Amino acid sequence: MRKIVYICFFILLFLGFNGAFAQDLKTNVGTNKEMDSVRKKLDAGKDSVVFTAKYIKFTKLALSKDSIILLPLDTSTVNIQNYSPLLQPLHPTISNGNMGLSARPLLYEPSKRIGYDEGYHSLDYYALTPEDIIFYQARTPFTSLYFVSAGQKEQIFRAIHTQNIKPNWNVGLNFNRADSKGFYARQRGDNLNVALFSWYQSPSKRYNMWASAIFNTMRAYENGSVVEEDIFADNYTKIARDAEAVKLSSSRNMYKKNILFLKQSYYVGRIDSSSKASSVLPTNKITYTVQLDNNSYDFYKNEVDTYNVLPPGVADATFTNDSTHVQHLKNEFIYSFFLRAKNSAVIKNELKIDAGIRHDHYNQRFMGIKTDGNNYLTTDYSYQNITILGAAGYRFTSNIDFNLDVQQILQGENGGDYLYEARSNIQLGNKIGRIELGAYAQNQSPSALFQNFQGNHYQWINNDLKNTKVNNLSFNYINDKYGFTAGAKYYLTSNYLYFTLDDSNGTNAILPKQETSDISLIRIDVAKKWSFGKFRMENYVAYQKTDKNAILRTPEFYTYNSIYFRNTFVKVLKADIGIDVRYNSEYENYLYSPATAQFYIDEKNPVSFTSKPIVDVFLKANLKRANLFVKYDFVNQGLFQKGYYTVNRYPMQDALLKFGVYWNFYD
């Protein structure tokens, strides 16, 4: 009966709304596929924006490495129903229940970081970085307002305002606020992101300056999981979700990441231009970047740990205030030069060389163990790294190119770390598609968290750990005309690092551990878009196989499928009505430690959960400058399952009705 009421309410919302659109807090623009599709529109002389949005163009740091690529605003409704960074179709996650809490990738996605790393990444999904900032060229002031509501369970508000104070100088402000209270006691994620940004370009277009000041505060309230073994079992008597007993009642993690960023570039010598994109193509370029990060990672607890979620406190059984502070100053200088034919309508036989150097300085302070009174034991570390940067690219024709990137730490705390990467793109034709080939070799030092930790509940000092090495080969075939993508990746990982349960002393202690033997993993991805009249279907399948699944825990099979009906109502309301279905095969899951915000495994007693499809129903629509979505998550709850977990004893959200609206203003 409840399902019928929700479905009727969903239909009424569809008939009555005049709304707008929603998108991720962290806008992921600039991937190869997205860039290619937008370039195709630009090359054809078409503007996907209907109204005065055509006066607003934008770029990102990833689109300004060579020449500056300007893109139009994306006012489509593609994927707007999946607004959460944890529910992206191609990058699924596991989490502690809802947005704002700790999460990690479901599929194997090794990072390409080298050098010093703090090791705290479970809340990275909610932080803004300089690479996320969008820089605009706005002939008129531009404002966007964004709001998502799921009653008292989840609310998101975002505002962007930007305008040109001069024809070649833009300034703007980002404000993001997300509060997800969840269904269970203290299952709350509370995030705030504020960013000031500016882009200046000289009248001659030779000089560019990108600047941003970013302030991130992420609070993840820790409940230590629910007390009951399995609240979704058939023989369990259901009670109100917020009445379920949890193991911790006054604990939380709070991360702060504040960033000051400045990047300047200057074109030296002759400047060419592209006839298609009307963009400036430099022949010599100097780039200087300076960045200051001030980060803190704090775990707070002020209660008796009745259920032994954590090992006993070293200095205090009730109160814990572990805190890690890291300051980072980066200076980077790069010189680039391009060799290409003069006055050529088609760019071919173009050679590009980058040569640069980067200096990183880190100060880390750890404050954790209470010694006496109000005094705390503090430990300070200071690190420096000098890294050489190199890149070479050769474009044989407009259809074939080859690129090589090199990062090598020559001197410092992490001397010997490197990342070598090669890529090639081969355009076979508009109908045949294109091929992307890639390979990289990575040698990464263990993060600081794995090397040293001196908290009230966990302590390990000067671990003798080896560098983790990853070798990768990848192949992708992409056909935009037929909406088809297929690819394969192979990873060979040596000295893999992870956290594991250490119950030698009878407590829930965890320890860093390193797998000495190599781990092989192959991954195959296939995606296809279909059209049958007014019906659309989007399918994505990922298959993974590893020889160390007991260590590298990830499902063999994951799929995301979206089926919807597209129509225009009353001549102006363009709408999609459909369902999203997500599923992954059963595998041995992770556990979670609140004091370190790390996911770990139990090698002796692994836990697996029955896996069933999760179905969401949605409506998304476009009306002039505004877009909207209405979504009912987990509509099949109660049909085959009462609920589900992705992390042991941390239940995911119940069925939930959500509404999102996004509105653009151009004056």
C-alpha positions in Angstrom: 0.0 0.0 0.0 2.8 2.4 0.9 4.4 1.8 -2.6 1.1 2.7 -4.3 0.9 6.0 -2.3 4.5 6.9 -3.2 3.9 6.1 -6.9 0.7 8.2 -7.0 2.6 11.1 -5.3 5.4 10.8 -7.9 2.9 11.1 -10.7 1.3 14.2 -9.2 4.7 15.8 -8.8 5.3 15.1 -12.5 2.1 16.7 -13.6 2.5 19.8 -11.4 6.1 20.9 -11.4 7.6 23.8 -13.3 11.2 23.4 -12.2 14.8 23.1 -13.0 17.9 20.8 -12.8 20.5 19.3 -10.4 24.1 18.2 -10.7 26.9 17.0 -8.6 28.5 19.1 -5.9 31.8 18.3 -7.6 31.2 18.9 -11.3 33.3 16.3 -13.2 33.8 18.2 -16.5 36.8 17.6 -18.7 37.0 13.8 -19.2 38.0 12.8 -22.7 34.6 11.6 -23.7 32.8 14.7 -22.5 35.4 17.0 -24.1 35.2 15.2 -27.4 31.4 15.4 -27.5 31.5 19.1 -26.7 34.3 19.8 -29.2 32.1 18.0 -31.8 29.3 20.5 -31.1 31.7 23.4 -31.3 33.3 22.2 -34.5 29.9 21.9 -36.1 29.1 25.5 -35.2 26.2 24.5 -32.9 25.5 25.8 -29.4 23.7 23.4 -27.1 22.5 26.3 -25.0 19.1 27.7 -26.0 18.8 31.0 -24.3 21.3 33.6 -23.1 23.5 30.9 -21.7 25.4 31.2 -25.0 27.1 34.2 -23.5 28.6 32.1 -20.7 31.7 30.0 -21.5 34.0 28.2 -19.1 37.3 26.3 -18.7 39.1 24.3 -16.0 42.7 23.8 -15.2 42.7 20.5 -17.1 41.5 22.3 -20.2 44.3 24.9 -20.1 47.5 22.8 -20.2 48.3 23.6 -23.8 45.9 26.1 -25.3 42.8 27.2 -23.4 39.7 25.3 -24.4 36.4 27.2 -23.8 33.2 25.1 -23.4 29.6 26.2 -23.3 27.5 25.6 -20.2 26.0 22.1 -20.1 22.2 22.7 -19.6 21.3 19.1 -20.4 19.6 16.7 -17.9 22.1 13.9 -18.4 22.6 12.0 -15.1 21.2 14.8 -13.0 19.2 12.3 -10.9 22.5 10.8 -9.7 23.6 14.0 -7.9 25.5 12.3 -5.1 29.2 11.8 -5.6 28.7 8.3 -4.1 26.2 7.2 -6.8 28.1 8.0 -10.0 27.2 5.2 -12.5 30.8 4.6 -13.7 32.5 5.1 -10.3 30.4 3.3 -7.6 31.4 3.3 -4.0 30.8 1.6 -0.6 30.0 3.9 2.3 28.7 4.0 5.9 25.2 4.7 4.8 24.6 8.0 3.2 26.3 11.0 1.6 28.8 12.9 3.8 30.1 9.8 5.5 33.3 7.9 4.8 33.4 6.1 1.5 35.8 4.3 -0.8 35.6 3.0 -4.4 33.7 -0.3 -5.0 35.8 -1.1 -8.1 39.6 -1.1 -8.2 40.7 2.4 -8.9 44.3 3.0 -7.7 45.4 6.5 -7.3 48.2 8.0 -9.3 49.6 10.0 -6.5 53.4 10.0 -5.8 55.4 11.6 -3.0 54.1 12.6 0.4 50.5 11.7 1.2 48.7 12.1 4.5 46.6 9.0 3.9 43.2 10.4 4.9 41.0 10.1 1.8 37.6 8.7 3.0 36.0 12.2 2.8 37.7 13.3 -0.4 34.4 12.8 -2.3 33.0 16.0 -0.7 36.0 18.4 -0.9 36.6 21.0 -3.6 40.1 21.2 -5.1 41.6 23.7 -7.5 41.1 21.2 -10.3 37.4 21.2 -9.6 37.0 25.0 -9.9 35.2 26.2 -13.0 36.5 29.5 -14.4 34.1 31.5 -16.5 33.9 34.1 -19.3 30.6 35.8 -18.7 29.5 38.6 -20.9 26.6 39.0 -18.5 26.5 38.2 -14.8 25.7 34.5 -14.2 24.1 33.0 -11.2 23.0 29.4 -10.6 20.9 28.2 -7.6 20.7 24.5 -6.8 18.6 22.7 -4.2 18.0 19.1 -3.4 15.6 18.0 -0.6 14.7 14.6 0.8 12.6 15.8 3.7 14.6 15.9 6.9 16.9 13.1 5.7 19.0 15.0 3.2 19.3 18.6 1.9 21.8 20.2 -0.4 22.1 23.9 -1.4 24.6 25.3 -3.9 25.0 28.8 -5.3 27.4 30.0 -7.9 27.8 33.6 -8.9 30.3 34.9 -11.4 30.7 38.0 -13.6 33.3 39.9 -15.6 34.4 43.0 -13.9 36.3 43.8 -17.1 35.9 42.1 -20.5 39.0 40.0 -19.7 38.7 39.6 -16.0 36.2 37.3 -14.3 35.6 36.8 -10.6 33.1 34.4 -8.8 32.0 32.6 -5.7 31.0 29.0 -5.0 28.9 28.1 -1.9 28.1 24.4 -1.3 26.2 23.2 1.8 25.2 19.5 2.2 23.6 18.0 5.3 22.6 14.3 5.2 21.1 13.2 8.5 20.3 9.6 7.4 17.8 7.2 9.0 19.8 6.0 12.0 21.2 7.8 15.1 24.3 9.9 14.4 24.3 8.8 10.8 25.0 12.3 9.6 27.3 13.8 7.1 27.7 17.6 7.2 29.8 19.4 4.5 30.5 23.0 3.7 32.6 24.2 0.7 33.3 27.9 -0.1 35.5 29.0 -2.9 36.5 32.4 -4.3 37.9 32.3 -7.8 39.2 34.6 -10.5 40.5 34.4 -14.1 42.4 37.2 -15.7 43.5 37.2 -19.4 45.5 40.0 -20.9 44.0 41.8 -23.9 46.7 40.2 -26.1 45.8 36.7 -24.6 49.4 36.1 -23.9 49.1 36.3 -20.1 46.6 34.3 -18.0 46.1 34.1 -14.2 43.9 31.6 -12.4 43.4 32.1 -8.7 41.2 30.5 -6.1 40.8 30.4 -2.3 39.0 27.2 -1.2 37.7 26.4 2.3 36.4 22.8 3.0 34.9 21.6 6.2 33.6 18.0 6.3 32.0 16.5 9.5 31.2 12.8 9.6 29.4 11.8 12.7 30.4 8.3 13.9 27.9 5.9 15.4 30.2 2.9 15.4 27.5 0.9 13.4 24.2 -0.6 14.7 24.3 -3.0 17.6 22.1 -5.7 16.1 23.9 -8.3 13.9 21.5 -8.0 11.0 18.4 -5.7 11.2 17.3 -6.9 7.8 16.9 -10.6 8.7 13.5 -12.1 8.3 13.2 -13.0 12.0 14.1 -9.5 13.2 11.3 -7.4 14.6 11.5 -4.0 12.9 11.5 -0.9 15.0 11.9 2.8 14.1 15.3 3.3 12.4 16.3 6.2 14.7 15.4 3.9 17.6 18.0 1.3 16.6 20.8 1.1 19.2 24.2 2.3 17.9 27.6 1.7 19.5 28.9 5.3 19.7 26.9 8.4 20.6 29.4 11.3 20.8 32.1 10.7 18.3 32.9 12.3 15.0 35.6 12.9 12.4 36.1 16.4 11.1 38.4 17.2 8.2 39.3 20.8 7.1 41.1 21.5 3.8 41.9 25.1 3.1 43.7 26.0 -0.1 45.2 29.1 -1.7 46.0 28.6 -5.3 47.6 30.8 -8.0 48.6 29.7 -11.5 50.1 32.1 -14.1 51.1 31.4 -17.7 52.7 33.6 -20.4 52.9 32.9 -24.1 56.3 33.8 -25.6 57.0 34.2 -29.3 54.7 33.5 -32.2 51.1 32.7 -31.5 49.1 30.5 -33.9 45.4 29.9 -34.0 43.0 27.1 -34.8 40.5 27.8 -37.6 38.0 25.3 -36.1 37.9 26.3 -32.4 39.2 29.9 -32.9 41.6 29.2 -30.0 45.0 30.6 -29.4 47.9 28.1 -29.9 51.1 29.1 -28.3 54.6 28.2 -29.6 56.3 28.9 -26.3 54.8 29.0 -22.9 56.0 29.6 -19.3 53.8 28.5 -16.4 54.3 29.1 -12.7 52.1 27.7 -10.0 52.1 28.3 -6.2 49.8 26.5 -3.8 49.4 26.6 0.0 47.4 23.9 1.7 46.4 23.9 5.4 44.7 20.6 6.3 43.6 19.1 9.5 42.1 15.6 10.3 40.5 15.3 13.8 38.8 12.4 15.6 36.9 13.2 18.7 35.3 10.9 21.2 33.9 11.6 24.7 32.1 8.5 25.9 32.7 5.1 27.4 33.1 2.6 24.6 30.6 0.0 25.9 30.6 -2.1 22.8 34.4 -2.1 22.3 34.2 -0.5 18.9 37.8 0.6 19.4 40.8 -0.8 21.4 41.0 0.7 24.9 42.4 4.2 25.1 46.1 4.4 25.8 45.9 7.5 28.0 42.1 8.0 28.5 39.3 5.4 28.4 36.6 8.0 27.7 38.1 11.0 26.0 40.0 11.0 22.6 41.0 14.0 20.6 43.5 12.7 17.9 44.5 15.4 15.5 46.8 15.6 12.5 47.7 18.9 10.9 49.6 19.2 7.6 50.8 22.4 5.9 52.0 22.1 2.3 53.7 24.7 0.1 54.1 23.9 -3.6 56.1 25.9 -6.2 56.1 24.6 -9.8 57.7 26.0 -12.9 57.2 24.6 -16.4 58.5 25.7 -19.8 56.7 24.4 -22.9 57.5 24.8 -26.5 55.6 23.6 -29.7 57.0 22.9 -33.1 54.3 23.1 -35.9 54.0 24.2 -39.4 53.1 27.9 -39.9 49.8 29.0 -41.4 48.5 25.5 -41.6 44.7 25.0 -41.6 45.2 21.4 -40.3 47.5 20.8 -37.3 49.8 17.9 -38.0 53.4 16.9 -37.4 53.2 19.0 -34.2 55.7 18.4 -31.5 55.2 19.6 -27.9 57.8 19.4 -25.1 57.3 20.3 -21.4 60.2 20.6 -18.9 59.6 21.6 -15.3 60.5 21.4 -11.7 58.4 21.3 -8.6 59.4 21.9 -5.0 57.1 20.6 -2.2 57.5 21.4 1.5 55.4 19.7 4.2 55.0 20.3 7.9 53.1 17.6 9.8 52.1 17.8 13.4 50.3 15.0 15.2 48.6 15.7 18.6 47.0 12.7 20.3 48.0 11.1 23.5 47.0 13.1 26.6 50.0 13.1 29.1 48.8 15.1 32.1 46.3 17.7 32.8 45.6 19.6 29.5 48.9 18.7 27.9 49.2 16.5 24.8 52.0 14.7 23.2 52.8 16.4 19.9 55.1 15.0 17.2 56.4 17.2 14.4 57.8 16.1 11.0 59.1 18.2 8.2 59.6 16.9 4.6 60.8 18.3 1.3 60.7 16.8 -2.2 62.1 18.1 -5.5 60.4 16.6 -8.6 61.3 16.9 -12.2 58.4 17.1 -14.6 58.5 16.3 -18.3 56.1 15.7 -21.1 56.4 15.1 -24.8 53.6 14.9 -27.4 53.6 14.3 -31.1 50.6 14.8 -33.3 51.2 12.9 -36.6 47.9 14.1 -38.1 44.7 15.5 -36.6 43.6 11.9 -36.2 46.7 10.3 -34.5 48.7 11.5 -31.5 51.1 10.2 -28.9 51.9 11.6 -25.4 54.4 10.8 -22.7 54.3 12.2 -19.2 57.1 11.9 -16.6 57.2 12.7 -12.9 60.3 11.7 -11.0 61.2 12.8 -7.4 64.9 13.3 -7.5 65.6 14.3 -3.9 63.8 14.5 -0.6 61.8 12.3 1.8 60.2 10.4 -1.1 63.2 10.3 -3.4 62.8 7.6 -6.0 59.0 7.9 -6.4 57.9 8.2 -10.1 55.0 8.1 -12.4 55.6 7.4 -16.1 52.6 7.5 -18.4 52.1 7.0 -22.1 48.9 7.6 -24.1 47.9 7.5 -27.8 44.6 8.4 -29.5 43.8 7.1 -33.0 40.7 8.5 -34.8 39.5 5.9 -37.2 36.6 7.9 -38.6 33.3 9.4 -37.5 31.4 6.1 -38.2 34.2 3.7 -37.2 35.1 5.5 -33.9 38.4 5.9 -32.2 40.9 3.9 -30.1 42.7 5.1 -26.9 45.8 3.2 -25.8 47.4 3.8 -22.4 50.1 2.5 -20.0 51.7 3.8 -16.8 54.2 2.7 -14.3 54.0 4.1 -10.7 56.3 3.8 -7.7 54.7 5.4 -4.6 56.0 5.8 -1.1 53.7 4.5 1.7 51.4 7.3 3.0 52.2 8.9 6.4 49.2 7.2 8.0 50.7 3.8 7.2 54.2 4.7 8.4 53.4 6.5 11.7 50.3 6.9 13.9 50.3 7.8 17.6 46.6 8.0 18.7 44.8 7.2 21.8 43.5 3.9 20.4 46.1 2.9 17.7 49.9 3.2 17.7 52.4 2.2 15.1 55.8 3.9 14.6 58.4 3.7 11.8 56.9 0.8 10.0 59.3 -0.8 7.6 57.2 -0.7 4.5 58.2 -0.8 0.9 57.0 1.4 -2.0 53.8 0.3 -3.7 54.3 -0.3 -7.5 51.6 -0.3 -10.1 52.0 -1.2 -13.7 49.0 -0.7 -16.0 48.0 -1.3 -19.6 44.7 -0.1 -21.0 42.8 -0.2 -24.3 39.5 1.6 -25.1 37.4 1.6 -28.2 34.9 4.5 -28.4 32.2 5.0 -31.1 30.2 8.2 -30.4 27.9 7.7 -33.4 26.5 4.4 -32.0 27.0 5.2 -28.3 29.3 2.3 -27.7 32.4 2.0 -25.6 34.5 -1.1 -24.7 37.8 -1.3 -22.9 40.2 -3.5 -21.0 42.6 -2.6 -18.2 45.3 -4.8 -16.7 46.9 -3.9 -13.3 50.0 -5.5 -11.7 50.3 -4.3 -8.1 53.4 -5.0 -6.0 53.6 -4.3 -2.2 49.9 -3.6 -1.9 49.1 -1.8 1.4 45.9 -2.3 3.4 44.5 -2.3 6.9 43.6 -5.6 8.6 42.1 -6.7 11.9 44.7 -7.6 14.6 42.9 -9.5 17.3 46.0 -10.9 19.0 45.2 -9.1 22.2 41.4 -9.6 22.0 40.5 -6.1 21.0 39.3 -4.6 17.7 42.7 -3.3 16.8 43.8 -2.7 13.2 47.3 -2.6 11.8 48.8 -1.6 8.4 49.9 -4.6 6.4 51.7 -5.1 3.2 51.1 -8.0 0.7 54.5 -9.2 -0.4 53.4 -11.1 -3.5 52.2 -9.4 -6.7 48.5 -8.9 -7.3 47.1 -9.1 -10.8 43.7 -7.7 -11.8 42.1 -7.4 -15.2 39.0 -5.2 -15.7 36.7 -5.1 -18.7 34.2 -2.3 -19.2 31.4 -2.2 -21.8 28.9 0.7 -22.2 26.1 1.1 -24.8 23.4 3.6 -25.4 20.2 2.5 -27.3 17.3 4.4 -28.8 13.9 2.8 -29.7 11.6 5.6 -30.7 11.0 7.7 -27.6 12.6 5.0 -25.4 16.2 5.3 -24.3 18.4 2.7 -22.6 21.9 3.2 -21.2 23.9 0.1 -20.0 27.2 -0.2 -18.3 28.9 -3.4 -17.2 32.3 -3.9 -15.5 33.9 -7.2 -14.9 37.0 -7.7 -12.7 39.1 -10.7 -11.9 42.0 -10.8 -9.4 44.1 -13.6 -8.1 44.1 -12.1 -4.6 40.4 -11.4 -3.9 40.9 -12.2 -0.2 43.2 -9.1 0.0 42.0 -6.8 -2.8 38.3 -6.9 -2.1 36.1 -6.0 -5.0 33.2 -7.6 -6.7 33.8 -9.5 -10.0 30.7 -8.0 -11.6 29.0 -4.6 -11.5 26.3 -3.1 -13.7 24.4 0.1 -14.0 21.4 0.3 -16.3 19.1 3.3 -17.0 15.8 2.9 -19.0 13.6 5.9 -19.7 10.9 7.3 -21.9 11.6 10.7 -23.4 8.8 13.1 -24.5 7.9 16.8 -24.8 4.8 17.7 -23.0 2.7 20.8 -23.8 5.4 21.7 -26.4 7.8 23.2 -23.8 8.4 20.6 -21.1 11.1 18.1 -22.2 11.0 15.2 -19.8 12.5 11.7 -19.2 10.7 9.2 -17.0 12.5 6.0 -16.1 14.3 3.7 -13.8 18.0 3.2 -12.8 19.1 -0.3 -11.7 22.4 -1.0 -9.9 23.9 -4.4 -9.0 27.1 -5.9 -8.0 28.0 -9.5 -7.3 28.6 -10.8 -3.8 32.0 -10.5 -2.4 33.8 -10.3 1.0 33.2 -6.9 2.4 35.1 -4.3 4.4 34.8 -3.2 7.9 35.3 0.3 9.2 37.4 1.9 12.0 36.1 5.3 13.2 39.3 6.5 14.9 41.3 6.4 11.7 38.4 6.7 9.2 39.9 3.7 7.4 38.2 0.6 5.9 39.9 -2.7 6.8 39.4 -6.4 6.3 39.1 -9.4 8.6 41.3 -12.1 7.0 40.3 -14.8 9.4 36.5 -14.3 9.5 35.4 -12.5 6.3 31.8 -11.4 5.9 29.8 -11.4 2.7 26.4 -10.0 2.1 23.7 -11.3 -0.3 23.6 -8.9 -3.2 20.4 -7.9 -5.0 19.5 -5.2 -7.5 18.8 -1.7 -6.2 16.1 0.1 -8.3 15.4 3.9 -8.4 12.5 5.6 -10.2 13.0 9.1 -11.6 11.6 11.9 -13.6 13.8 14.7 -15.0 12.6 17.6 -17.0 13.8 20.8 -18.7 11.8 24.0 -18.9 13.6 27.0 -20.5 16.3 28.0 -18.0 15.3 25.5 -15.4 15.7 21.8 -14.9 14.3 19.5 -12.2 14.3 15.9 -11.1 12.1 13.9 -8.8 13.5 10.5 -7.7 12.4 7.7 -5.5 15.4 5.7 -4.3 15.3 2.0 -3.6 11.8 1.6 -4.8 12.1 -2.2 -4.6 12.7 -2.2 -0.9 10.6 -4.9 0.6 10.2 -6.8 -2.6 13.3 -9.0 -2.4 15.1 -7.4 0.5 14.3 -5.3 3.5 17.6 -3.3 3.2 21.2 -3.8 2.4 24.8 -3.1 3.5 27.9 -2.1 1.6 30.1 -2.0 4.8 29.6 -4.5 7.6 26.9 -3.4 10.1 26.5 0.0 8.5 23.0 -0.1 6.8 22.4 1.9 3.7 19.4 4.3 3.3 15.9 3.1 3.1 13.5 4.0 0.3 13.4 7.8 0.0 11.7 10.4 -2.1 14.0 13.2 -3.4 13.4 16.4 -5.3 16.1 18.6 -7.0 15.9 21.9 -8.8 18.6 24.0 -10.6 17.9 27.4 -12.0 20.2 29.6 -14.1 20.1 33.4 -14.2 22.0 35.4 -16.8 21.6 39.0 -15.7 
